[in-house]
Amino acid sequence: MAELTFILAGLACGIIGSAFPGFLFEKALKGGTTAKVNLSLGMVSIFSSFVLLSLAQLVVYRLASEKALTFGCAMVASFLLFWAIEAARAWKAANSGDGRA
């Protein structure tokens, strides 16, 4: 039961860590070539995502070091799944005629 808790927490942290960069990515994807996306805001979103995910991993390591690998694997898996879906949507948009998803 405790294993499932750490897996679900890792999944949630991975999705939350993807949220802000994902929001900006969606904004750029929906806007096509005319999207007004700020580069500095994009860099801040990537840095904040990195800090959030690193701090979450550190907290789990400090509180329950025996579950850090379980938590980390679930977190990375959900993060990568999120971006795999976004990459597929971007590929679809790039290969469509209007440049929008």
C-alpha positions in Angstrom: 0.0 0.0 0.0 2.8 2.4 0.8 4.4 1.6 -2.6 1.2 2.7 -4.4 1.2 6.0 -2.4 4.7 6.8 -3.6 3.9 5.9 -7.2 0.8 8.1 -7.2 2.7 10.9 -5.6 5.4 10.6 -8.2 2.9 10.6 -11.0 1.2 13.7 -9.6 4.6 15.5 -9.2 5.6 14.7 -12.7 2.4 16.1 -14.1 2.5 19.2 -11.9 6.2 19.7 -13.0 5.0 19.6 -16.6 2.1 22.0 -16.2 3.7 25.4 -16.6 6.0 24.6 -19.5 3.1 22.6 -21.0 0.8 25.6 -20.8 3.3 27.7 -22.7 3.8 24.9 -25.2 0.1 24.7 -25.8 -0.1 28.5 -26.2 2.6 28.3 -28.9 1.0 25.2 -30.5 -2.4 26.8 -30.7 -1.1 30.1 -32.0 0.8 28.5 -34.9 3.5 30.7 -36.5 1.9 33.9 -35.2 2.0 32.9 -31.5 3.4 35.6 -29.2 5.4 33.5 -26.7 8.0 35.1 -24.5 11.4 33.3 -24.5 12.3 34.5 -21.0 9.0 33.2 -19.6 9.7 29.9 -21.3 13.2 29.7 -19.6 11.6 30.6 -16.2 9.0 27.8 -16.7 11.7 25.2 -17.5 13.8 26.3 -14.5 10.8 26.3 -12.2 9.9 22.8 -13.4 13.4 21.6 -12.7 13.5 23.1 -9.3 10.1 21.7 -8.4 10.9 18.2 -9.5 14.3 18.3 -7.8 12.9 19.5 -4.5 10.2 16.8 -4.6 12.8 14.2 -5.1 14.9 15.6 -2.3 12.0 15.7 0.1 11.1 12.0 -0.6 14.8 11.1 -0.3 15.0 12.8 3.1 11.7 11.5 4.4 11.7 7.9 3.0 15.0 7.1 1.3 13.9 3.5 0.6 11.1 4.8 -1.6 13.0 7.5 -3.5 13.6 5.2 -6.5 10.0 4.3 -6.7 8.9 7.9 -6.5 11.5 9.1 -8.9 10.7 6.5 -11.6 7.0 7.3 -11.4 7.8 11.0 -11.5 10.0 10.7 -14.6 7.7 8.3 -16.3 4.7 10.7 -16.0 6.9 13.7 -17.0 8.1 11.9 -20.1 4.7 10.6 -21.0 3.3 14.1 -20.9 6.0 15.4 -23.2 5.6 12.4 -25.6 2.0 13.3 -26.0 2.9 16.9 -26.6 5.5 16.0 -29.1 3.0 13.8 -31.0 0.6 16.7 -31.1 3.4 19.1 -32.3 4.4 16.6 -35.0 0.8 16.5 -36.1 0.5 20.2 -36.2 3.8 20.6 -38.1 2.6 18.2 -40.8 -0.9 19.7 -41.1 -1.6 22.4 -43.6 -2.4 25.3 -41.2 0.3 24.7 -38.6 -2.1 24.3 -35.7 -3.1 21.2 -33.7 
